[in-house]
Amino acid sequence: MKKSILVIQIIVSTLCVGDLEKLTEYLPAGVVLTGDYDAGHTQTYTSLSTIATGTQPSTHGIVAPRWWNWVENSEVTLLGGDEPSPENLIVPTLGDALLEQSPNSHVVTIATRPESAIAMNGKRGMPFWMATSNDNFVSSTPYMLFTPEWVKRLNVERVYPKGDILTLELAKSAIAHLSLGGRGQVDLLNICLEESEAVVGKYGHDSFEATQMYRRLGRALADFMTYAHAQHPKEEVVIILTGAHGTSPATATQLFNGKQFKVITNGFLSARYGPGDWVIGYETGSLWLNHNLIYSKKLSLTAVQDEVAAFALQFDGVAHALSATALKNSGFSTGYGRRMQNSFYPKRAGDVVINLMPGWIESCDNVRSAPGSLYGYDTRVPIVLYSQKHKTPGSHDEKHPVAMTSIAPTLARIMGINPPYACDEQPLEL
């Protein structure tokens, strides 16, 4: 175990490779790589779990913000029960691995949304997010019984409105009040910056509004990095800056109506097998069928899944459709099948998984651009490493992306710990 190191992971929700210059205009030079998620349905919470665990969704199980329980036909969310909790996390995160091997270390995660904070943090440590009622930073009893005084103080004394700048202010307070990177310990600070998702979604990533937003964020990040380096020698601070996903080109966007797809598919099955609630849910390209109804009619689940997958291909905008049986029983080594399979966790993923054509996105009010596909504009993001102990600053091998699952084992090696136990990815050679 190495001593006195502060590792900081900064994840910007929407960050395309081509937008990095807007963000880093005010930042120091770092090692620049291109990362690829190598999966379909790139969404913030799924990507955060991939970064945190060093595994694909097929292993970490966060396939969507919500999914359906086939036994009870009930909706399940990432947040769990009555209050946000990590009960639906399956595999350990980098933070969990650190605290397991170094109990005196600190793991702090700060985000706008509880889903982001929990997915990135793991089952242990100190995650904080903004309450929807008053925008104050809070946590929940699975992690702590009381909100720390330094968090309460920022909630009262803050001068910034909600958003990324306020998130960075709480990150500064965490460094100061918890002596992160001091005390002779290795500490981990995760920061999820989520403002970009709304701005880029509304205006497009190449819009004037998005450019201004990235530049404001770049100035705020420069201020934060200056603060972090002022607390410790630079060689004791390692910072990774990356994105949770890219986004679709706003100029080419066509809309797919998932709600309509669900209703029409239910009507198709009702016409085939009799009236009923054949479809119990749809989310992010996945369709969940009513297993209880299918079995009660003595139908073959596999046959119904295959029939729905074939039916889905008739919809405008659908490029590929695979049944859960095909994803479980087939081995896809390349192409769209591999990426869809990497996003498939059998106990949670839908019965039929679709992939939209390039430029198509899920229909949503006031959204011109969105992530969620397996195409490079969604799956490829920049990775910037700030560390005095590693490669000379500059861009390295941009044409050959590195796996996003390699971030966790790379940081584990820097920390001097074993990576999360479900991670089998090799660390980057830096």
C-alpha positions in Angstrom: 0.0 0.0 0.0 1.4 3.4 -1.0 1.1 6.3 1.3 -0.3 9.8 1.0 -1.9 9.7 -2.4 -5.1 11.5 -3.4 -6.7 10.0 -6.5 -9.4 12.1 -8.1 -11.8 10.8 -10.7 -13.7 13.5 -12.6 -16.4 12.3 -14.9 -18.3 14.7 -17.1 -21.6 13.2 -18.1 -21.5 14.2 -21.8 -18.0 14.7 -23.3 -17.3 13.9 -26.9 -13.7 13.4 -28.0 -14.0 16.5 -30.2 -15.2 18.7 -27.3 -12.2 18.1 -25.1 -10.4 21.3 -26.4 -13.3 23.4 -25.2 -12.9 22.0 -21.7 -9.1 21.9 -21.4 -8.4 25.3 -22.8 -7.8 26.5 -19.2 -6.3 23.2 -17.8 -2.7 22.1 -17.5 -1.3 19.6 -20.0 -2.0 16.0 -19.3 -1.7 12.6 -21.0 -4.6 12.4 -23.5 -6.1 9.0 -24.5 -9.3 8.0 -26.3 -11.4 5.5 -24.4 -14.1 3.2 -25.7 -16.9 1.6 -23.7 -17.3 -1.3 -26.2 -21.0 -1.7 -25.2 -24.4 -0.6 -26.3 -26.9 1.6 -24.5 -24.4 4.1 -23.2 -26.1 5.8 -20.4 -24.6 7.8 -17.4 -25.3 5.3 -14.6 -24.2 2.3 -16.7 -21.0 4.0 -17.8 -20.2 5.1 -14.2 -20.5 1.5 -13.0 -18.2 0.4 -15.8 -15.6 3.0 -14.8 -15.9 2.2 -11.1 -15.8 -1.6 -11.3 -13.6 -2.2 -14.3 -16.3 -4.5 -15.8 -18.9 -4.4 -18.5 -22.6 -4.2 -17.8 -22.8 -7.9 -18.5 -20.9 -8.3 -15.2 -21.8 -5.3 -13.1 -25.5 -5.6 -13.9 -26.4 -1.9 -14.2 -28.0 -2.2 -17.6 -30.4 0.7 -17.2 -31.7 3.2 -14.7 -34.6 0.8 -14.1 -35.6 -2.7 -15.1 -38.5 -5.2 -14.3 -38.8 -8.1 -12.0 -40.4 -11.0 -14.0 -41.7 -12.8 -11.0 -43.7 -9.9 -9.6 -44.0 -7.9 -12.9 -42.7 -5.0 -10.9 -40.4 -2.1 -11.7 -36.9 -2.1 -10.0 -34.7 1.0 -9.9 -31.0 1.4 -9.3 -31.7 3.2 -6.1 -33.4 0.3 -4.3 -36.1 0.8 -1.7 -37.5 3.7 0.3 -34.3 5.7 0.2 -31.3 5.7 -2.1 -29.2 2.6 -1.2 -26.5 0.4 -2.9 -28.6 -2.8 -2.5 -28.8 -3.3 -6.3 -25.1 -3.0 -6.8 -23.7 -6.5 -7.6 -19.9 -6.2 -7.9 -17.4 -4.0 -5.9 -16.1 -0.7 -7.1 -12.6 0.7 -6.9 -13.7 2.6 -3.7 -15.0 -0.7 -2.2 -11.6 -2.4 -3.0 -9.7 0.5 -1.4 -11.7 0.4 1.8 -11.4 -3.4 2.0 -7.7 -3.3 1.8 -7.1 0.0 3.6 -9.9 0.6 6.2 -8.4 4.0 7.2 -8.6 5.4 3.7 -11.5 7.7 2.7 -13.7 7.3 -0.4 -15.9 10.3 -1.2 -18.2 10.7 -4.2 -20.1 13.8 -5.1 -22.8 14.1 -7.8 -26.0 15.9 -8.6 -28.1 12.7 -8.8 -28.2 9.9 -6.2 -28.0 7.3 -9.0 -24.7 8.7 -10.2 -23.2 9.0 -6.7 -24.1 5.4 -5.7 -23.1 3.8 -9.0 -19.7 5.5 -8.8 -19.1 5.1 -5.1 -20.1 1.5 -4.3 -21.4 0.0 -1.1 -19.0 1.7 1.3 -17.6 5.2 1.6 -19.3 8.6 1.6 -21.5 9.5 -1.3 -23.3 12.8 -1.5 -25.9 14.1 -4.0 -28.3 17.1 -4.3 -31.8 16.7 -2.8 -34.5 17.5 -5.3 -36.5 19.4 -2.7 -33.9 22.1 -1.9 -30.7 21.3 -3.8 -28.9 20.7 -0.5 -26.2 18.0 -0.5 -27.4 14.9 1.4 -26.6 11.2 1.7 -28.7 8.3 3.1 -28.7 6.1 6.2 -27.1 3.0 4.4 -24.0 5.2 4.3 -24.3 7.5 7.3 -26.8 8.4 10.0 -26.1 12.1 10.0 -25.0 14.6 7.4 -21.4 15.8 8.3 -21.1 19.3 9.7 -18.8 20.4 6.8 -21.5 19.4 4.3 -24.2 21.2 6.3 -22.0 24.3 6.4 -21.7 24.4 2.6 -25.4 24.0 2.2 -26.0 27.1 4.4 -23.1 29.3 3.2 -23.0 28.5 -0.5 -22.9 31.3 -3.0 -23.4 29.3 -6.1 -26.6 27.9 -7.5 -27.0 24.2 -8.1 -24.8 22.7 -10.8 -21.2 21.6 -11.5 -19.5 24.6 -9.8 -21.3 23.8 -6.5 -20.3 20.2 -6.9 -16.7 21.2 -7.2 -17.0 23.5 -4.1 -18.1 20.5 -2.0 -15.2 18.5 -3.4 -12.9 21.3 -2.1 -14.5 21.1 1.3 -14.1 17.3 1.3 -10.3 17.7 0.7 -10.0 20.3 3.4 -12.2 18.8 6.2 -11.3 15.1 5.7 -7.6 15.8 4.9 -7.9 13.8 1.7 -4.5 12.7 0.5 -3.0 13.4 3.9 -2.9 11.4 7.1 -0.4 9.0 5.5 -3.3 7.3 3.6 -4.4 6.7 0.1 -7.8 8.4 -0.6 -10.2 8.4 -3.5 -12.4 11.4 -4.5 -15.0 10.8 -7.2 -16.7 13.8 -8.8 -19.6 13.5 -11.2 -20.3 16.6 -13.2 -23.7 16.3 -14.8 -24.7 19.7 -16.1 -23.5 18.9 -19.6 -26.1 16.2 -20.2 -29.0 18.7 -19.9 -27.3 21.5 -21.9 -26.0 19.2 -24.7 -29.3 17.4 -24.8 -31.2 20.6 -25.3 -28.9 22.4 -27.8 -26.5 19.8 -29.2 -22.8 19.3 -28.4 -21.6 21.7 -31.1 -23.9 24.5 -30.2 -22.9 27.9 -28.8 -24.6 27.1 -25.5 -22.7 23.9 -25.1 -19.4 25.5 -26.0 -19.9 28.2 -23.4 -20.9 25.6 -20.8 -17.7 23.6 -21.4 -15.5 26.7 -21.2 -17.2 27.7 -17.9 -16.6 24.2 -16.6 -13.0 24.3 -17.8 -12.3 27.4 -15.8 -14.0 25.9 -12.7 -11.9 22.7 -13.1 -8.7 24.7 -13.4 -9.6 26.4 -10.1 -10.3 23.1 -8.5 -7.1 21.5 -9.7 -5.1 24.5 -8.5 -6.7 24.1 -5.1 -6.1 20.3 -4.9 -2.4 20.7 -5.9 -2.0 23.5 -3.3 -2.9 21.1 -0.5 -0.3 18.4 -1.4 2.9 18.0 -3.4 1.9 17.5 -7.1 3.4 14.0 -7.1 0.9 12.9 -4.4 -2.2 13.9 -6.5 -3.4 11.9 -9.5 -6.4 13.1 -11.5 -8.3 11.3 -14.2 -10.7 13.4 -16.3 -13.1 11.6 -18.6 -16.7 11.3 -19.9 -19.6 9.0 -19.1 -20.6 9.0 -22.8 -20.6 11.1 -26.0 -23.8 12.0 -27.7 -25.6 11.9 -31.0 -25.1 14.5 -33.7 -27.9 17.0 -33.2 -28.0 17.8 -36.9 -28.9 14.2 -37.9 -31.3 13.4 -35.1 -34.4 11.3 -35.8 -36.7 10.2 -33.0 -37.8 6.7 -31.9 -40.9 6.6 -29.7 -40.3 3.8 -27.1 -43.7 4.2 -25.5 -45.4 3.7 -28.9 -43.2 0.7 -29.6 -44.2 -0.9 -26.3 -48.0 -0.3 -27.0 -47.8 -1.6 -30.6 -45.8 -4.7 -29.6 -48.4 -5.4 -26.9 -51.1 -5.1 -29.5 -49.2 -7.5 -31.8 -48.9 -10.1 -29.1 -52.6 -9.6 -28.2 -53.6 -10.2 -31.8 -51.5 -13.4 -31.9 -52.3 -15.0 -28.5 -55.3 -13.1 -27.1 -55.8 -9.9 -25.1 -53.4 -9.3 -22.1 -50.6 -7.3 -20.7 -47.9 -9.0 -22.7 -45.3 -6.2 -22.3 -44.6 -5.1 -18.8 -41.9 -2.5 -19.5 -39.6 -0.7 -21.9 -36.4 1.3 -21.1 -33.4 2.3 -23.1 -33.8 -0.1 -25.9 -34.9 -3.1 -23.9 -38.4 -4.6 -23.8 -39.6 -6.8 -20.9 -42.3 -9.4 -21.5 -44.8 -10.8 -19.1 -43.3 -14.3 -18.4 -46.2 -15.3 -16.1 -48.7 -14.7 -18.8 -46.6 -16.5 -21.4 -46.2 -19.5 -19.2 -49.9 -19.5 -18.3 -50.7 -19.7 -22.0 -48.2 -22.7 -22.3 -46.2 -20.8 -24.9 -42.5 -21.0 -25.5 -40.7 -18.0 -24.0 -37.9 -18.4 -26.6 -40.4 -18.5 -29.5 -42.2 -15.4 -28.3 -38.9 -13.5 -27.8 -37.8 -14.4 -31.3 -41.1 -13.4 -32.7 -41.0 -10.0 -31.0 -37.4 -9.5 -32.1 -38.4 -10.1 -35.7 -41.4 -7.8 -35.3 -39.2 -5.0 -33.9 -37.1 -4.9 -37.1 -40.2 -3.6 -38.9 -40.1 -0.3 -37.0 -38.5 2.8 -38.5 -35.2 3.5 -36.8 -34.5 0.0 -35.5 -31.2 -1.3 -36.9 -30.8 -4.5 -34.9 -33.0 -6.6 -32.5 -31.8 -9.6 -30.5 -33.7 -11.8 -28.2 -32.4 -12.6 -24.7 -32.1 -16.2 -25.7 -29.8 -15.3 -28.6 -27.7 -13.0 -26.3 -27.4 -15.8 -23.7 -26.6 -18.6 -26.0 -24.5 -17.0 -28.7 -21.0 -15.7 -28.7 -20.4 -12.5 -30.6 -16.7 -11.6 -31.0 -17.1 -8.5 -33.1 -19.5 -5.9 -34.3 -22.9 -4.8 -33.0 -23.5 -8.3 -31.4 -20.5 -8.0 -29.2 -21.5 -4.6 -27.9 -25.1 -5.6 -27.3 -23.9 -8.7 -25.5 -21.5 -6.6 -23.3 -24.6 -4.7 -22.2 -26.6 -7.8 -21.4 -27.0 -9.0 -17.9 -29.5 -12.0 -18.0 -31.2 -11.4 -14.7 -32.0 -7.8 -15.5 -31.9 -7.1 -19.2 -35.0 -7.2 -21.3 -36.4 -10.1 -23.3 -35.7 -8.2 -26.6 -32.9 -5.7 -27.0 -32.9 -3.2 -29.9 -30.2 -0.9 -31.4 -31.3 2.2 -33.3 -29.9 3.3 -36.6 -27.1 5.9 -36.6 -28.5 9.4 -35.7 -31.7 8.0 -34.1 -32.4 8.7 -30.4 -35.2 7.9 -28.0 -37.9 10.5 -28.1 -37.9 12.9 -25.2 -39.3 16.4 -24.7 -36.9 19.2 -25.6 -34.0 16.8 -26.4 -32.1 17.2 -29.7 -29.1 15.1 -28.8 -28.7 12.1 -26.5 -26.5 9.1 -25.8 -27.7 5.5 -25.7 -26.3 3.8 -28.9 -23.3 1.5 -29.6 -21.9 3.9 -32.2 -18.6 5.7 -31.8 -20.1 9.1 -31.2 -21.6 7.7 -28.0 -19.1 5.1 -26.9 -15.8 7.0 -27.4 -14.7 9.6 -24.9 -11.5 11.4 -24.0 -9.4 10.3 -21.0 -6.9 12.8 -19.6 -4.4 11.8 -16.9 -2.8 14.4 -14.7 0.2 12.8 -12.9 3.8 13.8 -12.6 4.9 10.2 -12.3 3.6 9.1 -15.7 3.9 9.8 -19.4 4.9 13.1 -20.8 1.9 15.2 -21.4 0.3 15.1 -24.8 -1.8 12.9 -27.0 -0.9 9.2 -27.3 -2.3 6.7 -29.8 -5.6 8.4 -30.5 -6.5 6.0 -33.3 -6.4 3.0 -31.0 -8.9 3.5 -28.2 -8.2 2.0 -24.8 -10.9 0.1 -22.9 -12.8 2.1 -20.3 -12.7 -0.9 -18.1 -9.0 -0.4 -17.8 -9.3 2.8 -15.7 -10.1 1.0 -12.4 -7.1 -1.5 -12.6 -4.8 1.4 -13.6 -5.8 3.5 -10.6 -5.6 0.5 -8.4 -2.0 -0.1 -9.4 -1.2 3.6 -8.8 -2.8 3.2 -5.3 -0.9 0.1 -4.6 -3.9 -2.1 -4.1 -5.6 -5.0 -5.9 -8.3 -4.0 -8.3 -12.0 -4.8 -7.6 -12.3 -8.6 -7.7 -14.7 -8.8 -10.6 -12.3 -6.8 -12.8 -10.2 -8.8 -15.2 -9.0 -6.0 -17.4 -5.3 -5.2 -17.6 -4.1 -1.7 -16.4 -2.9 0.8 -18.9 0.8 1.1 -19.6 1.6 4.6 -18.5 
